[in-house]
Amino acid sequence: MHVIRLLIAFACIALGAIVGALNRQAALIDLGGTQISTTLGVALLVALLLGVLLGGAAIAASVVWPLRRRLARIERQGAPTSTTGA
């Protein structure tokens, strides 16, 4: 399993390097009060990374944290154990 994760990480790094190398055009990002000058590849990769991070945070906030609270509440109450006469 560790080797698979390592291979996936290297594949993502290689894909990011390819996207960055193929998109060398200059891009100017206007944020209202300031402007950021960068290449298109870097802008794409940063936008993708921010999307992944925000999506992960949204999933954590809407699914993972409520389930953890529910589990902690059940553990505090002492979940009933099923005893079978086997």
Backbone as CSV, one residue per row, in Angstrom:
resi,resn,N_x,N_y,N_z,CA_x,CA_y,CA_z,C_x,C_y,C_z
1,MET,0.823,-1.192,0.000,0.000,0.000,0.000,0.869,1.259,0.000
2,HIS,1.970,1.210,0.717,2.858,2.368,0.788,3.481,2.659,-0.578
3,VAL,3.796,1.614,-1.310,4.404,1.774,-2.636,3.400,2.394,-3.602
4,ILE,2.132,2.005,-3.498,1.102,2.562,-4.375,0.947,4.051,-4.118
5,ARG,0.926,4.453,-2.856,0.823,5.880,-2.520,2.022,6.653,-3.065
6,LEU,3.185,6.069,-2.969,4.389,6.717,-3.478,4.320,6.885,-4.992
7,LEU,3.850,5.865,-5.690,3.712,5.953,-7.141,2.681,6.995,-7.550
8,ILE,1.580,7.068,-6.825,0.558,8.076,-7.116,1.109,9.474,-6.863
9,ALA,1.882,9.649,-5.797,2.476,10.955,-5.499,3.441,11.373,-6.605
10,PHE,4.282,10.443,-7.064,5.205,10.767,-8.157,4.462,11.083,-9.449
11,ALA,3.372,10.381,-9.721,2.582,10.650,-10.921,1.960,12.041,-10.859
12,CYS,1.474,12.442,-9.692,0.890,13.782,-9.542,1.954,14.868,-9.689
13,ILE,3.122,14.637,-9.141,4.213,15.600,-9.275,4.629,15.722,-10.735
14,ALA,4.733,14.602,-11.436,5.103,14.633,-12.848,4.034,15.346,-13.674
15,LEU,2.764,15.078,-13.386,1.680,15.753,-14.105,1.707,17.254,-13.855
16,GLY,1.968,17.660,-12.618,2.069,19.083,-12.310,3.231,19.738,-13.034
17,ALA,4.357,19.048,-13.115,5.513,19.593,-13.837,5.203,19.727,-15.330
18,ILE,4.504,18.758,-15.885,4.144,18.828,-17.301,3.186,19.984,-17.561
19,VAL,2.181,20.144,-16.714,1.233,21.257,-16.880,1.962,22.589,-16.762
20,GLY,2.858,22.703,-15.798,3.622,23.939,-15.629,4.528,24.228,-16.811
21,ALA,5.128,23.190,-17.384,6.047,23.391,-18.505,5.309,23.715,-19.797
22,LEU,4.128,23.163,-19.986,3.391,23.388,-21.231,2.637,24.715,-21.244
23,ASN,2.462,25.342,-20.098,1.701,26.591,-20.011,2.597,27.708,-19.490
24,ARG,3.511,28.148,-20.319,4.476,29.172,-19.910,4.025,30.593,-20.221
25,GLN,2.834,30.773,-20.746,2.363,32.105,-21.082,2.201,32.942,-19.807
26,ALA,2.463,34.227,-19.939,2.319,35.128,-18.794,0.842,35.335,-18.488
27,ALA,0.527,35.397,-17.206,-0.849,35.631,-16.768,-0.833,36.692,-15.678
28,LEU,-1.770,37.600,-15.760,-1.914,38.654,-14.765,-3.230,38.425,-14.036
29,ILE,-3.147,38.184,-12.741,-4.338,37.927,-11.936,-4.661,39.188,-11.159
30,ASP,-5.849,39.747,-11.412,-6.276,40.981,-10.766,-7.180,40.635,-9.587
31,LEU,-6.755,40.985,-8.375,-7.515,40.704,-7.167,-8.216,41.940,-6.618
32,GLY,-8.446,42.898,-7.440,-9.103,44.124,-7.011,-8.090,45.138,-6.514
33,GLY,-7.530,44.912,-5.363,-6.576,45.846,-4.784,-5.143,45.587,-5.200
34,THR,-4.873,44.428,-5.695,-3.512,44.079,-6.079,-3.534,43.199,-7.325
35,GLN,-2.397,43.090,-7.957,-2.269,42.246,-9.133,-1.095,41.300,-8.933
36,ILE,-1.279,40.075,-9.397,-0.225,39.073,-9.301,0.172,38.673,-10.704
37,SER,1.453,38.777,-10.997,1.966,38.391,-12.300,2.634,37.025,-12.168
38,THR,2.183,36.062,-12.953,2.701,34.698,-12.877,2.546,34.041,-14.244
39,THR,2.929,32.790,-14.324,2.703,32.046,-15.564,1.366,31.322,-15.468
40,LEU,0.835,30.956,-16.604,-0.458,30.292,-16.640,-0.407,28.933,-15.949
41,GLY,0.690,28.206,-16.106,0.826,26.899,-15.463,0.780,26.985,-13.952
42,VAL,1.479,27.961,-13.390,1.473,28.146,-11.935,0.071,28.542,-11.463
43,ALA,-0.586,29.419,-12.205,-1.939,29.836,-11.839,-2.901,28.652,-11.864
44,LEU,-2.784,27.784,-12.855,-3.635,26.596,-12.937,-3.384,25.654,-11.771
45,LEU,-2.125,25.413,-11.463,-1.797,24.494,-10.370,-2.240,25.033,-9.016
46,VAL,-2.079,26.327,-8.801,-2.513,26.928,-7.530,-4.034,26.871,-7.416
47,ALA,-4.737,27.154,-8.521,-6.197,27.087,-8.497,-6.670,25.658,-8.223
48,LEU,-6.022,24.676,-8.829,-6.374,23.281,-8.594,-6.117,22.882,-7.143
49,LEU,-4.977,23.284,-6.612,-4.644,22.966,-5.224,-5.633,23.611,-4.250
50,LEU,-5.981,24.876,-4.482,-6.955,25.539,-3.615,-8.315,24.860,-3.692
51,GLY,-8.710,24.422,-4.879,-9.979,23.710,-5.022,-9.992,22.399,-4.261
52,VAL,-8.901,21.670,-4.324,-8.810,20.403,-3.596,-8.848,20.649,-2.090
53,LEU,-8.106,21.647,-1.624,-8.089,21.945,-0.188,-9.452,22.420,0.304
54,LEU,-10.111,23.306,-0.436,-11.427,23.791,-0.026,-12.476,22.687,-0.095
55,GLY,-12.395,21.826,-1.108,-13.315,20.698,-1.196,-13.120,19.715,-0.052
56,GLY,-11.875,19.446,0.297,-11.594,18.560,1.421,-12.083,19.138,2.739
57,ALA,-11.911,20.444,2.909,-12.401,21.100,4.126,-13.925,21.060,4.191
58,ALA,-14.584,21.241,3.053,-16.046,21.185,3.031,-16.544,19.787,3.374
59,ILE,-15.901,18.761,2.838,-16.288,17.382,3.162,-16.048,17.101,4.646
60,ALA,-14.906,17.554,5.157,-14.605,17.330,6.568,-15.635,18.017,7.457
61,ALA,-16.004,19.239,7.099,-16.943,19.988,7.933,-18.360,19.424,7.852
62,SER,-18.741,18.896,6.709,-20.124,18.451,6.557,-20.333,16.971,6.858
63,VAL,-19.284,16.164,6.808,-19.461,14.726,7.002,-18.622,14.198,8.160
64,VAL,-17.328,14.441,8.128,-16.419,13.802,9.083,-16.638,14.318,10.498
65,TRP,-16.669,15.614,10.684,-16.805,16.159,12.041,-18.122,15.764,12.704
66,PRO,-19.275,15.821,12.013,-20.508,15.351,12.675,-20.452,13.868,13.050
67,LEU,-19.842,13.048,12.194,-19.734,11.625,12.526,-18.821,11.404,13.723
68,ARG,-17.751,12.174,13.819,-16.866,12.046,14.988,-17.573,12.478,16.262
69,ARG,-18.369,13.559,16.194,-19.116,13.994,17.370,-20.121,12.925,17.788
70,ARG,-20.797,12.327,16.816,-21.764,11.282,17.120,-21.075,10.074,17.759
71,LEU,-19.930,9.684,17.217,-19.185,8.556,17.769,-18.722,8.854,19.185
72,ALA,-18.223,10.061,19.431,-17.771,10.419,20.777,-18.943,10.398,21.756
73,ARG,-20.110,10.888,21.319,-21.282,10.885,22.191,-21.707,9.448,22.517
74,ILE,-21.676,8.574,21.516,-22.043,7.177,21.741,-21.052,6.506,22.678
75,GLU,-19.760,6.790,22.513,-18.748,6.195,23.388,-18.887,6.697,24.814
76,ARG,-19.245,7.968,24.996,-19.445,8.507,26.348,-20.638,7.853,27.033
77,GLN,-21.689,7.586,26.267,-22.896,6.973,26.834,-22.697,5.501,27.136
78,GLY,-21.672,4.920,26.601,-21.439,3.489,26.821,-22.370,2.686,25.916
79,ALA,-21.936,2.452,24.728,-22.757,1.752,23.756,-23.129,0.375,24.280
80,PRO,-24.396,0.022,24.132,-24.805,-1.301,24.602,-24.140,-2.392,23.759
81,THR,-23.656,-3.384,24.448,-23.011,-4.494,23.742,-24.020,-5.603,23.583
82,SER,-24.024,-6.188,22.433,-24.958,-7.285,22.185,-24.310,-8.573,22.656
83,THR,-25.005,-9.267,23.496,-24.487,-10.537,23.993,-25.349,-11.638,23.431
84,THR,-24.732,-12.513,22.730,-25.447,-13.670,22.212,-25.050,-14.873,23.057
85,GLY,-25.932,-15.744,23.227,-25.691,-16.873,24.097,-24.823,-17.945,23.466
86,ALA,-24.050,-17.631,22.490,-23.242,-18.637,21.805,-22.031,-18.852,22.560
